[in-house]
């Protein structure tokens, strides 16, 4: 029984179908790189599909046509692979019109040379059919341009794989599996092609690359459907982590450093590459002693100083990274320089402390000003303004709580004679001595005021007339025994006092003060150095009228 289709042809067609399906799946994706991946898989489809004609039992002319069509995929695939890698790694800035024109030179030239080979034989010298183990296959003898084209294709593919490797080395565990799949799917067919080129004569021109395209396509499809490939393409590291001002560390599940950006060099002793693969506890022992709680399974934050520069402060935020099974897969550590913020906070605290001190000083000054506003500067007793304000409140309270209030009006006897005889300074000393005695004699709740000139008032809440009279007599006796030294003299004084009581002698501030004043003047008229209540004053007035 004669078999007309070689197993290589079947494998090649099957590989082409898989690549075609993978191309359609990638075409439906909208992520960066999906278009180029779809075109790359389509070029694999063309190469693998038409490569099968070399192993079919057809005429040499038909095989030659398939060979020419196969070169559409052969010529475009290396360039499309490079374009896919550039878009996948977000190096789109390289895809300028000038660079695209330069990249198109090789595939266009290769197709032209292939389709016009019968005139110059640069790619292959001859085509012929041979019997290989009972199968009819097509062999060709390579021409002078063939190795040049192969080396160029290998160079393009090598550049693309180098870009993939560089990008993968700088990625954390989140994307490493994704890049691993891409690299494996990319290397497989080219490894097969290199092997085929090295054993070209032994294999009778067999190319393993198109037979392996199907396996590569399967890996791509698996990554699309199962690993979320093209749905989770990382942003180009050079555009994100590399240019970040914040220091970035990525740790794996064993707390080994798997990624570090250049900004971390501002906080550590060595270059960033020195720390790759090292255990974070060993490298940052001084830091980790303060951040043990940060290495738990939750997002945490801490602030501390930079070990190599104690004047700088860092804010550290640690975010756990989990895999799809919600197992801890690593940690993302972001170090942000907050020195400026700390300095501002320090200045604000200083300013706030100064403001607090100034507020206290202002409060003291306000208290002093209030005291000055209600105190007599000479005697330090309350002044008339304070008397009028406070007596009004005390009368209102006495009315609410239904208790009496007595007011004593005091006037120095013959004070003008003292000033005329000894001078005003002597008079001031007498006023001070009188004020001191009044302050000593006042109980808690009483208050003494300088009413004006040599007149003084003592307010006594919750006290009746008899008790007020006794208190007034004690004050008079204390002042009679007072000796005020002035130069070589010891000055003595006498006083006249009038007493009025709320509510019997008046129910308003004006009426009570007026009653006390009248009683005081009645005491003066009675001979001075005397105490007279308003009730007694009225009795005397009525007697005089009769």
C-alpha positions as CSV (number, residue, x, y, z in Angstrom):
1,X,0.0,0.0,0.0
2,X,1.5,3.4,-1.1
3,X,1.1,6.3,1.4
4,X,0.9,9.6,-0.4
5,X,1.0,11.9,2.6
6,X,4.1,12.1,4.8
7,X,3.5,12.3,8.6
8,X,5.5,15.6,8.5
9,X,2.8,17.0,6.2
10,X,0.0,16.0,8.7
11,X,1.9,17.5,11.6
12,X,2.5,20.7,9.6
13,X,-1.2,21.1,8.7
14,X,-2.2,20.3,12.2
15,X,0.3,22.9,13.5
16,X,-1.1,25.4,11.0
17,X,-4.7,24.9,12.2
18,X,-3.7,25.4,15.9
19,X,-1.8,28.6,15.0
20,X,-4.8,29.8,13.0
21,X,-7.2,29.3,16.0
22,X,-4.7,31.0,18.3
23,X,-4.5,33.9,15.9
24,X,-8.3,34.4,15.9
25,X,-8.4,34.2,19.8
26,X,-5.6,36.9,20.0
27,X,-7.4,39.0,17.4
28,X,-10.4,39.3,19.7
29,X,-8.3,40.7,22.5
30,X,-8.0,44.4,23.0
31,X,-4.9,44.5,25.2
32,X,-1.6,46.0,24.1
33,X,0.3,43.5,21.8
34,X,-2.8,41.5,20.9
35,X,-2.8,42.7,17.2
36,X,0.9,41.9,16.7
37,X,0.4,38.5,18.4
38,X,-2.5,37.7,16.1
39,X,-0.4,38.6,13.0
40,X,2.6,36.6,14.4
41,X,0.4,33.5,14.8
42,X,-1.0,34.1,11.3
43,X,2.5,34.1,9.8
44,X,3.1,30.8,11.6
45,X,-0.1,29.5,10.0
46,X,1.1,30.4,6.6
47,X,4.6,29.0,7.1
48,X,3.4,25.8,8.7
49,X,0.5,25.3,6.3
50,X,2.4,25.7,3.0
51,X,5.4,23.9,4.4
52,X,3.3,20.7,4.3
53,X,3.3,20.8,0.5
54,X,7.0,19.8,0.5
55,X,6.0,16.4,1.9
56,X,2.9,15.8,-0.2
57,X,2.7,13.4,-3.2
58,X,2.2,16.3,-5.7
59,X,4.1,17.6,-8.7
60,X,7.3,19.6,-8.4
61,X,5.6,22.6,-9.8
62,X,2.9,22.5,-7.2
63,X,5.5,22.0,-4.5
64,X,7.3,25.1,-5.8
65,X,4.2,27.2,-5.6
66,X,3.6,26.1,-2.0
67,X,7.3,26.9,-1.3
68,X,6.9,30.4,-2.7
69,X,3.7,31.0,-0.6
70,X,5.4,29.6,2.5
71,X,8.0,32.4,2.2
72,X,5.3,35.0,3.1
73,X,5.3,33.6,6.6
74,X,9.1,32.9,6.6
75,X,9.9,36.5,5.6
76,X,7.5,38.3,7.9
77,X,7.7,36.1,11.0
78,X,11.0,37.5,12.5
79,X,9.9,41.1,12.0
80,X,6.4,40.4,13.4
81,X,7.9,38.7,16.4
82,X,10.1,41.8,17.2
83,X,7.0,44.1,16.7
84,X,5.0,41.9,19.1
85,X,7.7,42.0,21.8
86,X,8.0,45.8,21.4
87,X,4.3,46.4,21.9
88,X,4.1,43.7,24.6
89,X,6.9,45.3,26.7
90,X,5.5,48.8,26.1
91,X,8.4,50.0,24.0
92,X,6.0,51.5,21.4
93,X,8.2,54.6,21.1
94,X,10.6,52.5,19.0
95,X,7.8,52.0,16.4
96,X,8.4,55.1,14.4
97,X,7.7,55.3,10.7
98,X,11.4,55.3,10.0
99,X,12.1,52.2,12.0
100,X,9.1,50.4,10.5
101,X,10.4,51.2,7.0
102,X,13.8,49.8,7.9
103,X,12.3,46.7,9.4
104,X,10.2,46.1,6.3
105,X,13.3,46.0,4.0
106,X,14.3,42.4,4.9
107,X,10.9,40.7,4.5
108,X,10.2,42.5,1.2
109,X,13.7,41.8,-0.1
110,X,13.5,38.1,0.9
111,X,10.1,37.7,-0.9
112,X,11.4,39.4,-4.0
113,X,14.5,37.1,-4.0
114,X,12.3,34.0,-3.5
115,X,9.8,34.8,-6.2
116,X,12.5,35.7,-8.7
117,X,15.0,33.0,-7.7
118,X,14.7,31.3,-11.1
119,X,16.6,34.2,-12.6
120,X,19.5,34.6,-10.1
121,X,19.5,31.5,-7.8
122,X,20.6,33.5,-4.8
123,X,18.3,31.8,-2.3
124,X,18.6,28.2,-3.6
125,X,20.4,26.7,-6.5
126,X,17.9,24.1,-7.4
127,X,14.7,22.3,-6.5
128,X,14.1,18.6,-6.9
129,X,11.9,15.7,-5.6
130,X,13.5,12.8,-3.7
131,X,12.3,9.6,-2.2
132,X,12.8,9.7,1.6
133,X,11.9,6.4,3.2
134,X,9.2,5.8,0.7
135,X,7.8,9.3,0.7
136,X,8.1,11.9,-2.0
137,X,9.7,15.0,-0.7
138,X,11.2,18.2,-2.1
139,X,14.8,19.1,-1.5
140,X,16.7,22.2,-2.4
141,X,20.4,23.3,-2.4
142,X,20.9,26.6,-0.5
143,X,22.2,29.6,-2.4
144,X,24.7,32.3,-1.3
145,X,22.0,34.7,0.1
146,X,20.3,31.9,2.2
147,X,22.7,32.1,5.2
148,X,22.7,35.9,5.1
149,X,18.9,35.8,5.4
150,X,19.0,33.2,8.2
151,X,21.6,35.1,10.2
152,X,19.5,38.3,9.9
153,X,16.4,36.5,11.1
154,X,18.3,35.1,14.0
155,X,19.6,38.5,14.9
156,X,16.1,40.0,14.9
157,X,14.8,37.1,17.0
158,X,17.8,37.4,19.4
159,X,17.1,41.1,19.9
160,X,13.4,40.4,20.7
161,X,14.3,37.6,23.1
162,X,16.9,39.9,24.8
163,X,14.2,42.5,25.3
164,X,11.9,39.9,26.8
165,X,14.6,38.6,29.1
166,X,15.6,42.1,30.3
167,X,12.0,43.0,31.1
168,X,11.4,39.6,32.9
169,X,14.5,40.1,35.1
170,X,13.1,43.4,36.4
171,X,9.6,42.1,37.1
172,X,8.3,40.9,40.4
173,X,6.5,37.5,41.0
174,X,3.2,39.0,39.9
175,X,4.2,38.8,36.2
176,X,7.0,36.3,36.1
177,X,4.8,33.3,35.2
178,X,3.3,35.3,32.3
179,X,6.7,36.2,30.8
180,X,7.9,32.6,31.3
181,X,5.1,31.3,29.1
182,X,5.9,34.0,26.4
183,X,9.6,33.1,26.4
184,X,9.1,29.3,26.2
185,X,6.5,29.7,23.4
186,X,9.0,32.0,21.5
187,X,12.1,29.9,21.9
188,X,10.7,26.4,21.0
189,X,10.4,26.9,17.2
190,X,13.7,28.8,16.8
191,X,15.5,26.1,18.8
192,X,14.1,23.6,16.3
193,X,15.1,25.7,13.3
194,X,18.7,26.1,14.6
195,X,18.9,22.3,15.0
196,X,17.5,21.8,11.5
197,X,20.0,24.2,9.9
198,X,22.9,22.5,11.6
199,X,21.8,19.1,10.3
200,X,20.3,20.2,7.0
201,X,21.8,17.5,4.8
202,X,21.2,14.7,7.3
203,X,17.5,15.7,7.7
204,X,17.1,16.2,3.9
205,X,16.1,19.8,4.5
206,X,13.5,19.0,7.2
207,X,12.6,22.2,9.2
208,X,11.4,21.5,12.7
209,X,10.2,25.1,13.3
210,X,6.8,24.9,11.4
211,X,6.2,21.6,13.2
212,X,6.7,23.2,16.5
213,X,4.6,26.3,15.7
214,X,1.5,24.4,16.9
215,X,3.0,23.7,20.3
216,X,4.0,27.4,20.6
217,X,0.4,28.4,19.6
218,X,-1.0,26.0,22.2
219,X,1.2,27.7,24.9
220,X,0.0,31.1,23.7
221,X,-3.7,29.9,23.8
222,X,-3.2,28.4,27.2
223,X,-1.8,31.6,28.5
224,X,-4.7,33.6,26.9
225,X,-7.4,31.4,28.4
226,X,-5.9,30.3,31.7
227,X,-3.2,32.7,32.7
228,X,-5.0,35.9,31.7
229,X,-2.3,36.7,29.3
230,X,-3.0,39.8,27.3
231,X,-5.5,40.8,30.0
232,X,-2.8,41.5,32.6
233,X,0.2,42.9,30.6
234,X,2.4,44.9,33.0
235,X,3.0,48.5,32.3
236,X,6.4,49.1,31.0
237,X,8.8,49.1,33.9
238,X,10.8,52.0,32.5
239,X,7.6,54.1,32.4
240,X,6.5,53.2,35.9
241,X,8.8,51.7,38.6
242,X,12.1,52.8,37.1
243,X,11.0,56.5,37.0
244,X,9.2,56.5,40.4
245,X,10.6,58.8,43.0
246,X,9.5,56.4,45.7
247,X,11.8,53.5,46.5
248,X,10.2,50.1,45.5
249,X,11.0,46.7,46.9
250,X,9.2,43.5,45.9
251,X,9.7,40.5,48.1
252,X,8.7,36.9,47.4
253,X,7.0,34.6,49.8
254,X,10.4,33.9,51.5
255,X,11.1,37.6,51.9
256,X,13.7,37.6,49.2
257,X,14.2,40.7,47.2
258,X,13.0,39.9,43.7
259,X,12.7,43.5,42.4
260,X,14.2,46.9,43.4
261,X,14.1,50.2,41.6
262,X,16.9,52.8,41.3
263,X,15.2,55.2,43.7
264,X,16.0,52.8,46.5
265,X,19.7,53.7,46.0
266,X,18.9,57.0,47.8
267,X,18.1,55.1,51.0
268,X,20.6,52.2,50.9
269,X,24.4,51.8,50.9
270,X,24.9,49.8,47.7
271,X,23.5,49.9,44.1
272,X,20.0,48.5,43.6
273,X,21.3,45.5,41.7
274,X,23.4,44.4,44.6
275,X,20.3,43.5,46.7
276,X,18.6,41.3,44.1
277,X,17.9,37.8,45.5
278,X,19.0,38.7,49.0
279,X,16.9,38.2,52.1
280,X,15.3,41.4,53.2
281,X,15.9,40.7,56.9
282,X,19.6,40.4,56.2
283,X,19.9,43.4,54.0
284,X,17.6,45.7,56.0
285,X,18.1,44.3,59.5
286,X,18.1,47.8,61.1
287,X,14.8,48.6,59.4
288,X,13.1,45.3,59.9
289,X,13.5,45.3,63.6
290,X,11.2,48.2,63.7
291,X,8.8,46.8,61.1
292,X,8.1,43.2,62.1
293,X,4.4,44.0,62.2
294,X,4.6,45.1,58.6
295,X,5.3,41.6,57.5
296,X,2.0,40.2,58.5
297,X,-0.8,39.3,56.0
298,X,-2.3,42.7,55.8
299,X,-1.5,46.2,54.5
300,X,0.4,48.2,57.0
301,X,2.4,51.4,57.4
302,X,5.2,52.8,59.5
303,X,7.5,55.8,59.7
304,X,11.3,55.7,60.6
305,X,14.6,57.3,59.8
306,X,17.0,56.4,57.0
307,X,19.8,54.4,58.7
308,X,22.6,56.0,56.6
309,X,21.2,59.5,57.1
310,X,19.3,60.0,60.4
311,X,18.1,63.4,59.3
312,X,15.9,61.8,56.6
313,X,12.5,60.2,57.3
314,X,10.7,57.5,55.3
315,X,7.1,56.4,55.2
316,X,7.0,52.7,54.5
317,X,3.8,51.0,53.2
318,X,3.7,47.2,52.8
319,X,1.1,45.6,50.6
320,X,0.8,41.7,50.6
321,X,0.6,40.1,47.1
322,X,-1.6,37.1,46.8
323,X,-1.9,34.5,44.0
324,X,-5.2,33.3,42.4
325,X,-5.6,30.8,45.3
326,X,-5.3,33.7,47.8
327,X,-2.0,32.4,49.1
328,X,0.6,34.9,50.1
329,X,2.9,35.2,47.1
330,X,5.1,38.2,48.2
331,X,5.0,41.8,49.4
332,X,5.2,45.2,47.7
333,X,7.2,47.7,49.9
334,X,7.0,51.4,49.0
335,X,9.5,53.7,50.7
336,X,8.5,57.4,50.4
337,X,10.8,60.2,51.5
338,X,8.8,62.4,54.0
339,X,11.7,64.4,55.3
340,X,10.2,67.7,54.0
341,X,6.9,66.9,55.5
342,X,8.5,66.0,58.9
343,X,10.4,69.3,58.8
344,X,7.2,71.2,58.1
345,X,5.5,69.3,60.9
346,X,8.4,70.2,63.2
347,X,8.2,73.9,62.2
348,X,4.4,73.8,62.8
349,X,4.9,72.3,66.2
350,X,7.4,75.0,67.0
351,X,5.1,77.7,65.7
352,X,2.2,76.1,67.6
353,X,4.2,76.0,70.8
354,X,5.2,79.7,70.3
355,X,1.5,80.5,69.7
356,X,0.5,78.6,72.8
357,X,3.1,80.6,74.8
358,X,1.9,83.8,73.3
359,X,-1.7,83.0,74.0
360,X,-0.8,82.3,77.6
361,X,1.1,85.6,77.8
362,X,-1.8,87.4,76.1
363,X,-4.2,85.7,78.7
364,X,-2.0,87.0,81.5
365,X,-1.8,90.4,80.0
366,X,-5.6,90.4,79.5
367,X,-6.0,89.4,83.2
368,X,-3.7,92.2,84.2
369,X,-5.5,94.6,82.0
370,X,-8.8,93.5,83.5
371,X,-7.4,93.9,87.0
372,X,-6.1,97.3,86.1
373,X,-9.5,98.2,84.7
374,X,-11.3,97.2,87.9
375,X,-8.6,98.1,90.5
376,X,-7.6,101.4,91.9
377,X,-3.9,101.9,91.1
378,X,-3.0,103.5,94.4
379,X,-4.8,101.3,96.9
380,X,-5.2,98.2,94.8
381,X,-8.8,98.0,96.0
382,X,-11.6,97.6,93.5
383,X,-12.7,100.8,91.8
384,X,-16.1,102.5,91.5
385,X,-16.7,100.8,88.1
386,X,-16.3,97.3,89.6
387,X,-18.5,98.4,92.6
388,X,-21.4,99.4,90.3
389,X,-21.1,96.2,88.2
390,X,-20.7,93.8,91.1
391,X,-23.2,95.3,93.5
392,X,-25.8,95.0,90.8
393,X,-25.2,91.2,90.6
394,X,-25.0,90.8,94.4
395,X,-28.4,92.6,94.8
396,X,-29.9,90.3,92.2
397,X,-28.6,87.2,93.9
398,X,-29.8,88.5,97.3
399,X,-33.3,88.9,95.8
400,X,-33.2,85.4,94.4
401,X,-32.0,83.7,97.5
402,X,-33.9,86.1,99.9
403,X,-31.1,87.3,102.2
404,X,-30.0,90.8,103.3
405,X,-27.0,92.7,102.1
406,X,-25.3,95.6,103.9
407,X,-23.2,98.4,102.5
408,X,-20.7,100.5,104.6
409,X,-19.7,103.9,103.3
410,X,-16.4,105.2,104.8
411,X,-14.9,108.6,104.7
412,X,-11.6,109.8,106.2
413,X,-12.0,112.7,108.7
414,X,-10.1,115.9,108.0
415,X,-8.2,114.3,105.1
416,X,-7.7,117.7,103.5
417,X,-5.9,118.9,106.6
418,X,-3.4,116.0,106.3
419,X,-2.7,116.8,102.7
420,X,-2.3,120.5,103.5
421,X,0.0,119.8,106.5
422,X,2.2,116.9,105.3
423,X,1.6,116.9,101.5
424,X,-0.1,114.6,99.1
425,X,2.4,111.8,99.5
426,X,1.5,111.5,103.2
427,X,-2.1,111.4,102.2
428,X,-1.4,108.6,99.7
429,X,0.3,106.6,102.4
430,X,-2.7,107.0,104.7
431,X,-5.0,105.8,101.9
432,X,-2.8,102.7,101.4
433,X,-2.8,101.9,105.0
434,X,-6.6,102.3,105.2
435,X,-7.0,100.0,102.1
436,X,-4.8,97.4,103.6
437,X,-6.8,97.4,106.9
438,X,-10.1,97.1,105.0
439,X,-8.8,94.1,103.0
440,X,-7.7,92.4,106.2
441,X,-11.1,93.0,107.9
442,X,-13.2,91.7,104.9
443,X,-14.4,88.2,105.1
444,X,-14.7,85.9,102.0
445,X,-17.5,87.1,99.9
446,X,-17.1,90.8,101.0
447,X,-15.4,93.3,98.8
448,X,-13.9,96.7,99.5
449,X,-13.8,99.5,96.9
450,X,-12.4,103.0,96.6
451,X,-15.5,105.0,95.8
452,X,-13.6,108.2,95.1
453,X,-11.1,110.5,96.8
454,X,-11.0,109.5,100.4
455,X,-14.4,107.7,100.3
456,X,-14.5,103.9,100.5
457,X,-17.3,101.3,100.3
458,X,-17.4,97.8,101.8
459,X,-20.2,95.4,100.5
460,X,-21.2,92.6,102.9
461,X,-23.6,90.0,101.4
462,X,-25.9,87.9,103.5
463,X,-25.4,89.8,106.7
464,X,-28.0,91.8,108.9
465,X,-27.7,95.3,110.2
466,X,-26.6,94.3,113.8
467,X,-23.7,92.2,112.5
468,X,-22.8,94.8,110.0
469,X,-22.6,97.4,112.8
470,X,-20.3,95.1,114.8
471,X,-18.1,94.6,111.8
472,X,-18.0,98.4,111.2
473,X,-17.0,99.0,114.8
474,X,-14.1,96.5,114.5
475,X,-12.9,98.4,111.3
476,X,-13.2,101.8,113.1
477,X,-11.2,100.6,116.1
478,X,-8.5,99.0,113.8
479,X,-8.1,102.2,111.9
480,X,-8.0,104.3,115.1
481,X,-5.1,102.3,116.3
482,X,-3.4,102.5,112.8
483,X,-0.1,104.3,112.8
484,X,1.2,105.3,109.3
485,X,4.9,106.1,109.3
486,X,5.9,109.1,107.1
487,X,9.3,110.6,107.6
488,X,9.7,111.3,111.3
489,X,6.0,111.2,111.9
490,X,3.5,108.5,112.7
491,X,0.2,109.6,111.2
492,X,-3.1,108.7,112.7
493,X,-6.6,108.8,111.3
494,X,-10.3,108.7,112.2
495,X,-13.2,107.7,110.0
496,X,-16.9,108.4,109.7
497,X,-19.1,105.4,108.6
498,X,-22.6,105.0,107.4
499,X,-24.4,101.7,107.0
500,X,-27.4,100.8,104.8
501,X,-29.1,97.5,104.4
502,X,-31.0,95.8,101.5
503,X,-33.9,95.6,101.3
504,X,-35.0,97.6,104.3
505,X,-33.1,100.8,103.3
506,X,-33.3,100.4,99.5
507,X,-33.9,97.8,96.8
508,X,-31.7,99.1,94.1
509,X,-27.9,99.8,93.8
510,X,-28.5,103.6,93.7
511,X,-30.9,103.7,96.6
512,X,-28.7,101.5,98.9
513,X,-25.6,103.5,98.1
514,X,-27.5,106.8,98.6
515,X,-28.8,105.6,102.0
516,X,-25.3,104.6,103.1
517,X,-23.9,107.9,101.9
518,X,-26.6,109.9,103.8
519,X,-25.9,107.9,107.0
520,X,-22.1,108.5,106.6
521,X,-22.6,112.3,106.3
522,X,-25.0,112.1,109.3
523,X,-22.0,110.5,111.2
524,X,-19.8,113.4,110.2
525,X,-22.3,115.9,111.4
526,X,-22.6,114.0,114.7
527,X,-19.0,114.7,115.5
528,X,-16.9,112.4,113.2
529,X,-15.1,109.2,114.3
530,X,-18.6,107.8,114.4
531,X,-20.8,105.1,113.0
532,X,-24.4,105.7,112.0
533,X,-26.9,103.4,110.4
534,X,-29.5,104.7,107.9
535,X,-32.2,103.8,110.4
536,X,-30.6,105.9,113.1
537,X,-30.0,108.7,110.6
538,X,-33.8,108.7,109.8
539,X,-34.6,108.9,113.5
540,X,-32.3,111.8,114.0
541,X,-33.8,113.6,111.0
542,X,-37.3,113.1,112.2
543,X,-36.3,114.5,115.7
544,X,-34.7,117.5,114.1
545,X,-37.8,118.2,112.1
546,X,-40.0,118.0,115.2
